[in-house]
Amino acid sequence: MGTLLFVGSSGGHLAQMLSMDAWWKQHRRAWVTFDTPDATSALQGEDVTWAYHPTTRNPGNAARNLWLSIKVLRAHRPMAVISTGAGVALPFFLTARLMGIPTVYVEVYDRIDSRTLTGRLCRPLSSEFCVQWEEQLKYYPGASVIGPLL
């Protein structure tokens, strides 16, 4: 069985991915997130690559994360890339798409009245797009409703 690659910002994005542990604990996995105290603590003992941040409106870090995505995806050759956002997801989804690696995007639980920027950008690159609330289908028709993660 291959590796799952979880990519996302630290904080709430990481917390939502960590909450899927009943599923991911049975798989080989690797993580890409930001080197923050909460991420360092939560991912102790896991295979982690630290991404560059901030990502919002920072072209230099976007370019560094694109290069990082190429290196990480070549090294791990994951069976899928999973993300809850935010900005760090885009370069990894773009590279995964170009490499033929399936991608799964899970829209965050706290945005039910509009689409997130990362959700809008990653949707066309997603093999599977998931939402946590029925109300989010208004903004993402055809998405899979998986229920709240937190």
C-alpha positions in Angstrom: 0.0 0.0 0.0 1.3 3.4 -0.9 1.7 6.6 1.1 -0.9 9.2 1.7 0.4 12.7 1.7 -1.5 15.2 3.8 -0.9 18.8 2.9 -2.3 21.8 4.8 -1.7 24.9 6.9 -1.1 24.4 10.6 -3.8 25.4 13.1 -7.4 24.6 12.2 -6.6 23.1 8.8 -4.2 20.6 10.4 -6.7 19.9 13.2 -9.3 18.8 10.6 -6.8 16.5 8.9 -5.7 15.1 12.2 -9.3 14.4 13.2 -9.5 11.8 10.3 -7.1 9.6 12.3 -9.4 6.6 12.5 -8.9 6.4 8.7 -5.3 7.5 8.2 -3.7 5.7 11.1 -4.0 2.4 9.1 -2.0 3.9 6.2 1.6 4.9 5.6 1.5 8.7 5.6 3.5 11.9 5.3 2.7 15.4 6.1 3.4 18.9 4.7 2.6 21.8 6.9 4.1 24.8 8.6 6.7 24.6 11.3 4.6 26.1 14.2 4.4 24.9 17.8 1.0 23.2 17.3 2.1 21.3 14.2 5.4 20.3 15.8 3.6 18.9 18.8 0.8 17.2 17.0 3.0 15.6 14.4 5.8 14.4 16.7 7.0 11.1 15.4 5.4 11.5 12.0 7.1 12.0 8.6 6.8 15.8 8.2 8.1 18.3 5.6 7.9 21.9 6.6 6.5 24.2 4.0 7.2 27.9 3.6 4.9 30.4 5.1 3.1 32.8 5.0 1.5 31.8 1.8 -1.1 34.5 1.3 0.0 37.1 -1.2 3.6 35.9 -1.0 4.8 35.1 -4.4 8.3 34.0 -3.2 6.9 31.4 -0.8 4.4 30.3 -3.4 7.3 29.6 -5.7 9.3 27.9 -2.9 6.3 25.7 -2.1 5.9 24.8 -5.8 9.5 23.6 -5.9 9.0 21.8 -2.6 5.9 20.1 -4.0 8.0 18.7 -6.9 10.7 17.4 -4.5 8.2 15.9 -2.0 5.9 14.3 -4.6 8.9 12.7 -6.4 10.3 11.4 -3.2 7.1 9.9 -1.7 5.2 9.0 -4.9 2.0 9.1 -2.8 -1.1 7.2 -3.8 -3.1 10.4 -3.0 -2.7 13.9 -1.8 -5.3 15.1 0.8 -5.8 18.6 1.9 -8.1 20.9 3.9 -6.3 24.0 2.6 -5.1 26.6 2.8 -2.6 28.2 0.4 0.0 25.5 0.6 -2.4 23.1 -0.9 -2.4 24.7 -4.4 1.2 24.0 -5.5 0.9 20.4 -4.3 -2.5 19.9 -6.1 -1.1 21.4 -9.3 2.0 19.2 -9.2 0.1 16.1 -8.2 -2.3 16.7 -11.1 0.6 17.0 -13.6 2.1 13.7 -12.2 -1.2 11.9 -12.3 -1.6 11.5 -8.6 -5.2 11.6 -7.2 -6.1 14.6 -5.0 -8.8 14.9 -2.4 -9.8 18.3 -1.1 -11.9 18.7 2.0 -13.5 22.2 2.3 -13.2 23.6 5.8 -16.1 23.2 8.2 -16.4 26.9 9.2 -17.1 28.3 5.7 -20.8 27.6 4.9 -21.8 31.0 3.4 -19.2 31.2 0.6 -16.3 29.4 -1.1 -12.8 29.7 0.2 -10.1 30.9 -2.2 -8.2 27.7 -1.9 -11.3 25.6 -2.5 -12.0 27.6 -5.7 -8.5 27.1 -6.9 -8.1 23.5 -6.0 -11.6 22.3 -7.1 -10.5 21.9 -10.8 -7.4 20.0 -9.7 -9.3 17.7 -7.3 -10.0 14.0 -8.1 -12.5 14.2 -5.3 -14.0 17.3 -3.7 -15.6 17.0 -0.3 -17.6 19.3 1.9 -18.6 18.9 5.5 -22.1 20.5 5.4 -25.1 20.1 3.0 -25.2 23.9 2.9 -21.8 23.9 1.2 -23.3 22.1 -1.8 -24.8 25.4 -2.9 -21.3 26.6 -3.6 -19.8 23.3 -4.7 -22.4 21.4 -6.6 -21.6 17.7 -7.1 -19.2 17.6 -4.1 -19.4 14.7 -1.6 -20.8 15.5 1.8 -18.7 13.7 4.4 -20.1 15.4 7.6 -18.2 17.6 10.1 -14.7 16.5 11.0 -14.5 18.5 14.2 
